[in-house]
Amino acid sequence: MYCVYLTIYKGSKLPPFYIGSSSVKKITNGYHGSVQSYQYKKLWKMELRQYPELFKTKIIHTSDDRKLCYDKEEKIQRQLNVILNPLYINLSYANRHFNSSA
């Protein structure tokens, strides 16, 4: 089972939201996303390590099909214009090089 999720960050060093997709199992095991941008990657990892209580991840869509979740993630990111929206950590849309093993 796969999902699209929203991670909410309650600290003050990053924007408050991140949208991603993954397996439901990873999310239920505490995964909050993998920020890849140069601007936020190190800070994201540091905050997660030092203050995990500042992160809460909610599943917003599920499917048995990984690609459907990947496409839904991209659609939501584009609708919210996450690249230009200062409320989102995402600085790119879902990677077009789909990897079904995620």
Summary of the structure (lengths in Angstrom):
residues: 102
radius of gyration: 12.8
end to end distance: 11.1
largest distance: 35.4
contacts: 267
relative contact order: 0.26
helix: 31%
strand: 25%
